[in-house]
Amino acid sequence: MQDTESRELSVDRWRSYREGALSNVLNPKTVIFYMAFLPQFISPEGSAFWQSQPLAGLHFVICMCWQCFLAIMVARARHLLASPRFSKAFHSMTGSVIVMLGVKLALARQ
């Protein structure tokens, strides 16, 4: 029984990869970025496809480094963010900000 539960809790890496790849392929911001940014660096004399491949590859490497950095930071911060002490301090701080914005709005002149 425990083996079945551990399989259900495990991450299906291929499914995660497919979902991430599909999300990136269907993301219109990515298409707009490549269509707006990359043509500036492509010579009209050569093949646009082969000139854009190194640029897209460089963009991919930079994004992967950034995403890995974010994943490492989130993994390290997970224990801090889950602690009751941090949660209480965070709720107190955000509540104070909301109250101060309410007071500023109440005192604002029209």
TIRO-2110 file (N, C-alpha, C; in Angstrom, 1 decimal):
// TIRO-2110
0.8, -1.2, 0.0, N, 1, A
0.0, 0.0, 0.0, CA, 1, A
0.9, 1.3, 0.0, C, 1, A
1.9, 1.2, 0.8, N, 2, A
2.8, 2.4, 0.8, CA, 2, A
3.5, 2.6, -0.5, C, 2, A
3.8, 1.5, -1.2, N, 3, A
4.5, 1.7, -2.5, CA, 3, A
3.6, 2.4, -3.5, C, 3, A
2.3, 2.1, -3.5, N, 4, A
1.3, 2.7, -4.3, CA, 4, A
1.2, 4.2, -4.0, C, 4, A
1.2, 4.6, -2.8, N, 5, A
1.1, 6.0, -2.4, CA, 5, A
2.3, 6.7, -2.8, C, 5, A
3.5, 6.1, -2.7, N, 6, A
4.7, 6.8, -3.1, CA, 6, A
4.8, 7.0, -4.6, C, 6, A
4.2, 6.0, -5.4, N, 7, A
4.2, 6.2, -6.8, CA, 7, A
3.2, 7.4, -7.2, C, 7, A
2.1, 7.5, -6.4, N, 8, A
1.2, 8.6, -6.7, CA, 8, A
1.8, 9.9, -6.4, C, 8, A
2.6, 10.0, -5.4, N, 9, A
3.2, 11.3, -5.0, CA, 9, A
4.4, 11.6, -5.8, C, 9, A
5.0, 10.6, -6.5, N, 10, A
6.2, 10.9, -7.3, CA, 10, A
5.8, 11.8, -8.5, C, 10, A
6.8, 12.5, -9.0, N, 11, A
6.6, 13.4, -10.1, CA, 11, A
6.9, 12.7, -11.4, C, 11, A
5.9, 12.7, -12.3, N, 12, A
6.1, 12.1, -13.7, CA, 12, A
6.9, 13.2, -14.5, C, 12, A
8.2, 12.9, -14.7, N, 13, A
9.1, 13.9, -15.3, CA, 13, A
8.7, 14.1, -16.8, C, 13, A
8.3, 13.1, -17.5, N, 14, A
8.0, 13.2, -18.9, CA, 14, A
6.7, 14.0, -19.0, C, 14, A
5.8, 13.8, -18.1, N, 15, A
4.5, 14.6, -18.2, CA, 15, A
4.8, 16.1, -17.9, C, 15, A
5.7, 16.3, -16.9, N, 16, A
6.1, 17.7, -16.6, CA, 16, A
6.8, 18.4, -17.8, C, 16, A
7.7, 17.6, -18.4, N, 17, A
8.4, 18.1, -19.6, CA, 17, A
7.4, 18.4, -20.7, C, 17, A
6.5, 17.5, -21.0, N, 18, A
5.5, 17.8, -22.1, CA, 18, A
4.7, 19.0, -21.8, C, 18, A
4.2, 19.2, -20.5, N, 19, A
3.4, 20.3, -20.2, CA, 19, A
4.2, 21.6, -20.3, C, 19, A
5.5, 21.6, -19.9, N, 20, A
6.3, 22.8, -20.0, CA, 20, A
6.6, 23.1, -21.4, C, 20, A
6.9, 22.1, -22.2, N, 21, A
7.2, 22.4, -23.6, CA, 21, A
6.0, 22.9, -24.4, C, 21, A
4.8, 22.3, -24.1, N, 22, A
3.6, 22.8, -24.7, CA, 22, A
3.3, 24.2, -24.3, C, 22, A
3.5, 24.5, -23.0, N, 23, A
3.3, 25.9, -22.5, CA, 23, A
4.2, 26.9, -23.2, C, 23, A
5.4, 26.5, -23.4, N, 24, A
6.3, 27.4, -24.1, CA, 24, A
6.0, 27.6, -25.5, C, 24, A
5.7, 26.5, -26.2, N, 25, A
5.4, 26.6, -27.6, CA, 25, A
4.1, 27.4, -27.9, C, 25, A
3.1, 27.3, -27.0, N, 26, A
1.9, 28.0, -27.2, CA, 26, A
1.9, 29.4, -26.6, C, 26, A
3.0, 29.8, -26.0, N, 27, A
3.0, 31.1, -25.3, CA, 27, A
3.2, 32.2, -26.4, C, 27, A
2.3, 33.1, -26.6, N, 28, A
2.4, 34.2, -27.6, CA, 28, A
3.5, 35.2, -27.3, C, 28, A
3.9, 35.3, -26.0, N, 29, A
4.9, 36.3, -25.7, CA, 29, A
6.3, 35.8, -26.3, C, 29, A
6.5, 34.5, -26.3, N, 30, A
7.7, 34.0, -26.9, CA, 30, A
7.8, 34.3, -28.3, C, 30, A
6.7, 34.0, -29.0, N, 31, A
6.7, 34.3, -30.5, CA, 31, A
6.9, 35.8, -30.8, C, 31, A
6.3, 36.6, -30.0, N, 32, A
6.4, 38.1, -30.2, CA, 32, A
7.9, 38.5, -30.0, C, 32, A
8.5, 37.9, -28.9, N, 33, A
9.9, 38.2, -28.6, CA, 33, A
10.8, 37.9, -29.8, C, 33, A
10.6, 36.6, -30.3, N, 34, A
11.5, 36.2, -31.3, CA, 34, A
11.3, 37.0, -32.6, C, 34, A
10.0, 37.3, -32.9, N, 35, A
9.7, 38.1, -34.1, CA, 35, A
10.2, 39.5, -34.0, C, 35, A
10.2, 40.1, -32.8, N, 36, A
10.6, 41.5, -32.7, CA, 36, A
12.0, 41.7, -32.4, C, 36, A
12.7, 40.8, -31.7, N, 37, A
14.0, 41.0, -31.3, CA, 37, A
15.1, 40.4, -32.2, C, 37, A
14.9, 39.2, -32.6, N, 38, A
15.9, 38.5, -33.4, CA, 38, A
16.1, 39.0, -34.8, C, 38, A
15.2, 39.5, -35.5, N, 39, A
15.4, 40.0, -36.9, CA, 39, A
16.5, 41.2, -36.9, C, 39, A
16.7, 41.9, -35.8, N, 40, A
17.6, 42.9, -35.8, CA, 40, A
19.1, 42.4, -36.0, C, 40, A
19.3, 41.1, -35.7, N, 41, A
20.6, 40.6, -35.7, CA, 41, A
20.8, 39.6, -36.9, C, 41, A
19.9, 39.5, -37.8, N, 42, A
19.9, 38.6, -38.9, CA, 42, A
20.2, 39.4, -40.2, C, 42, A
21.2, 38.9, -40.9, N, 43, A
21.6, 39.6, -42.2, CA, 43, A
20.6, 39.1, -43.3, C, 43, A
20.2, 40.0, -44.1, N, 44, A
19.2, 39.6, -45.2, CA, 44, A
19.9, 38.7, -46.3, C, 44, A
21.2, 38.7, -46.4, N, 45, A
21.9, 38.0, -47.4, CA, 45, A
21.9, 36.5, -47.1, C, 45, A
21.9, 36.1, -45.8, N, 46, A
22.0, 34.7, -45.4, CA, 46, A
20.7, 34.1, -45.1, C, 46, A
20.7, 32.8, -44.7, N, 47, A
19.5, 32.1, -44.3, CA, 47, A
19.1, 32.6, -43.0, C, 47, A
17.8, 33.0, -42.9, N, 48, A
17.3, 33.5, -41.6, CA, 48, A
17.2, 32.4, -40.6, C, 48, A
16.9, 31.2, -41.1, N, 49, A
16.7, 30.1, -40.1, CA, 49, A
18.1, 29.8, -39.5, C, 49, A
19.1, 29.6, -40.3, N, 50, A
20.4, 29.2, -39.7, CA, 50, A
21.1, 30.3, -38.9, C, 50, A
20.8, 31.6, -39.2, N, 51, A
21.3, 32.7, -38.4, CA, 51, A
20.6, 32.8, -37.1, C, 51, A
19.3, 32.5, -37.1, N, 52, A
18.5, 32.7, -35.8, CA, 52, A
18.7, 31.5, -34.8, C, 52, A
19.2, 30.4, -35.3, N, 53, A
19.4, 29.2, -34.4, CA, 53, A
20.4, 29.5, -33.3, C, 53, A
21.6, 30.1, -33.5, N, 54, A
22.5, 30.4, -32.4, CA, 54, A
21.9, 31.4, -31.5, C, 54, A
21.2, 32.4, -32.0, N, 55, A
20.6, 33.4, -31.1, CA, 55, A
19.5, 32.8, -30.2, C, 55, A
18.7, 31.9, -30.8, N, 56, A
17.7, 31.3, -30.0, CA, 56, A
18.3, 30.3, -29.0, C, 56, A
19.4, 29.7, -29.4, N, 57, A
20.1, 28.8, -28.5, CA, 57, A
20.7, 29.5, -27.3, C, 57, A
21.2, 30.7, -27.6, N, 58, A
21.8, 31.5, -26.5, CA, 58, A
20.7, 32.0, -25.6, C, 58, A
19.6, 32.4, -26.2, N, 59, A
18.4, 32.8, -25.3, CA, 59, A
18.0, 31.6, -24.5, C, 59, A
17.9, 30.4, -25.0, N, 60, A
17.5, 29.3, -24.3, CA, 60, A
18.5, 29.0, -23.1, C, 60, A
19.8, 29.1, -23.4, N, 61, A
20.8, 28.8, -22.3, CA, 61, A
20.6, 29.9, -21.2, C, 61, A
20.5, 31.1, -21.5, N, 62, A
20.3, 32.2, -20.5, CA, 62, A
19.0, 31.9, -19.7, C, 62, A
17.9, 31.6, -20.4, N, 63, A
16.7, 31.3, -19.7, CA, 63, A
16.8, 30.1, -18.8, C, 63, A
17.4, 29.1, -19.2, N, 64, A
17.6, 27.9, -18.4, CA, 64, A
18.4, 28.2, -17.1, C, 64, A
19.5, 29.0, -17.3, N, 65, A
20.3, 29.4, -16.1, CA, 65, A
19.4, 30.2, -15.1, C, 65, A
18.6, 31.1, -15.6, N, 66, A
17.7, 31.9, -14.8, CA, 66, A
16.7, 31.0, -14.1, C, 66, A
16.1, 30.1, -14.8, N, 67, A
15.0, 29.2, -14.3, CA, 67, A
15.6, 28.3, -13.2, C, 67, A
16.8, 27.8, -13.5, N, 68, A
17.5, 26.9, -12.5, CA, 68, A
17.8, 27.7, -11.2, C, 68, A
18.3, 28.9, -11.4, N, 69, A
18.6, 29.8, -10.2, CA, 69, A
17.3, 30.0, -9.4, C, 69, A
16.2, 30.3, -10.1, N, 70, A
15.0, 30.5, -9.4, CA, 70, A
14.5, 29.3, -8.6, C, 70, A
14.6, 28.1, -9.3, N, 71, A
14.2, 26.9, -8.7, CA, 71, A
15.1, 26.6, -7.4, C, 71, A
16.4, 26.9, -7.5, N, 72, A
17.3, 26.6, -6.3, CA, 72, A
16.9, 27.6, -5.2, C, 72, A
16.6, 28.9, -5.5, N, 73, A
16.2, 29.8, -4.5, CA, 73, A
14.9, 29.5, -3.8, C, 73, A
13.9, 29.0, -4.6, N, 74, A
12.6, 28.6, -4.1, CA, 74, A
12.8, 27.4, -3.2, C, 74, A
13.6, 26.5, -3.6, N, 75, A
13.8, 25.3, -2.8, CA, 75, A
14.5, 25.6, -1.5, C, 75, A
15.4, 26.6, -1.5, N, 76, A
16.1, 27.0, -0.2, CA, 76, A
15.1, 27.8, 0.7, C, 76, A
14.2, 28.6, 0.0, N, 77, A
13.3, 29.4, 0.8, CA, 77, A
12.1, 28.7, 1.3, C, 77, A
11.9, 27.4, 0.8, N, 78, A
10.7, 26.7, 1.1, CA, 78, A
10.5, 26.5, 2.6, C, 78, A
11.5, 26.2, 3.4, N, 79, A
11.4, 26.0, 4.8, CA, 79, A
11.1, 27.3, 5.5, C, 79, A
11.8, 28.4, 5.1, N, 80, A
11.5, 29.7, 5.7, CA, 80, A
10.1, 30.1, 5.5, C, 80, A
9.6, 30.0, 4.2, N, 81, A
8.3, 30.4, 3.9, CA, 81, A
7.2, 29.6, 4.6, C, 81, A
7.5, 28.3, 4.9, N, 82, A
6.5, 27.5, 5.6, CA, 82, A
6.5, 27.6, 7.1, C, 82, A
7.4, 28.3, 7.7, N, 83, A
7.5, 28.5, 9.1, CA, 83, A
6.3, 29.3, 9.6, C, 83, A
5.8, 29.0, 10.8, N, 84, A
4.7, 29.8, 11.3, CA, 84, A
5.1, 31.2, 11.7, C, 84, A
6.4, 31.3, 12.2, N, 85, A
6.9, 32.7, 12.6, CA, 85, A
6.9, 33.6, 11.3, C, 85, A
7.4, 33.1, 10.2, N, 86, A
7.5, 33.9, 9.0, CA, 86, A
6.1, 34.3, 8.5, C, 86, A
5.2, 33.3, 8.6, N, 87, A
3.8, 33.5, 8.1, CA, 87, A
3.1, 34.6, 8.9, C, 87, A
3.3, 34.5, 10.2, N, 88, A
2.7, 35.6, 11.1, CA, 88, A
3.3, 36.9, 10.8, C, 88, A
4.6, 37.0, 10.6, N, 89, A
5.2, 38.3, 10.3, CA, 89, A
4.8, 38.8, 9.0, C, 89, A
4.7, 37.9, 8.0, N, 90, A
4.2, 38.3, 6.6, CA, 90, A
2.8, 38.8, 6.6, C, 90, A
1.9, 38.1, 7.4, N, 91, A
0.5, 38.6, 7.4, CA, 91, A
0.4, 39.9, 8.2, C, 91, A
1.2, 40.1, 9.2, N, 92, A
1.2, 41.3, 10.0, CA, 92, A
1.6, 42.5, 9.1, C, 92, A
2.7, 42.3, 8.3, N, 93, A
3.2, 43.3, 7.4, CA, 93, A
2.2, 43.6, 6.3, C, 93, A
1.7, 42.6, 5.6, N, 94, A
0.7, 42.9, 4.6, CA, 94, A
-0.6, 43.6, 5.1, C, 94, A
-1.0, 43.1, 6.3, N, 95, A
-2.2, 43.8, 6.9, CA, 95, A
-1.9, 45.2, 7.2, C, 95, A
-0.7, 45.5, 7.7, N, 96, A
-0.4, 46.9, 8.0, CA, 96, A
-0.4, 47.8, 6.8, C, 96, A
0.2, 47.2, 5.7, N, 97, A
0.2, 48.0, 4.4, CA, 97, A
-1.2, 48.3, 3.9, C, 97, A
-2.1, 47.3, 4.0, N, 98, A
-3.5, 47.5, 3.6, CA, 98, A
-4.2, 48.5, 4.5, C, 98, A
-4.0, 48.5, 5.8, N, 99, A
-4.6, 49.5, 6.7, CA, 99, A
-4.0, 50.9, 6.3, C, 99, A
-2.7, 51.0, 6.1, N, 100, A
-2.2, 52.3, 5.8, CA, 100, A
-2.7, 52.8, 4.5, C, 100, A
-2.9, 52.0, 3.5, N, 101, A
-3.5, 52.4, 2.2, CA, 101, A
-4.9, 52.8, 2.4, C, 101, A
-5.7, 52.1, 3.3, N, 102, A
-7.0, 52.5, 3.6, CA, 102, A
-7.1, 53.9, 4.3, C, 102, A
-6.2, 54.1, 5.2, N, 103, A
-6.1, 55.4, 5.9, CA, 103, A
-5.8, 56.5, 4.9, C, 103, A
-4.8, 56.3, 4.0, N, 104, A
-4.5, 57.3, 3.0, CA, 104, A
-5.6, 57.6, 2.1, C, 104, A
-6.4, 56.5, 1.7, N, 105, A
-7.5, 56.7, 0.9, CA, 105, A
-8.6, 57.5, 1.6, C, 105, A
-8.8, 57.2, 2.9, N, 106, A
-9.8, 57.9, 3.7, CA, 106, A
-9.5, 59.4, 3.9, C, 106, A
-8.2, 59.7, 4.0, N, 107, A
-7.8, 61.1, 4.2, CA, 107, A
-7.6, 61.9, 2.9, C, 107, A
-7.7, 61.2, 1.8, N, 108, A
-7.4, 61.9, 0.5, CA, 108, A
-8.5, 62.9, 0.2, C, 108, A
-8.2, 64.0, -0.4, N, 109, A
-9.2, 65.0, -0.8, CA, 109, A
-9.5, 64.8, -2.2, C, 109, A
-10.8, 65.1, -2.5, N, 110, A
-11.2, 65.0, -3.9, CA, 110, A
-11.0, 66.2, -4.7, C, 110, A
END
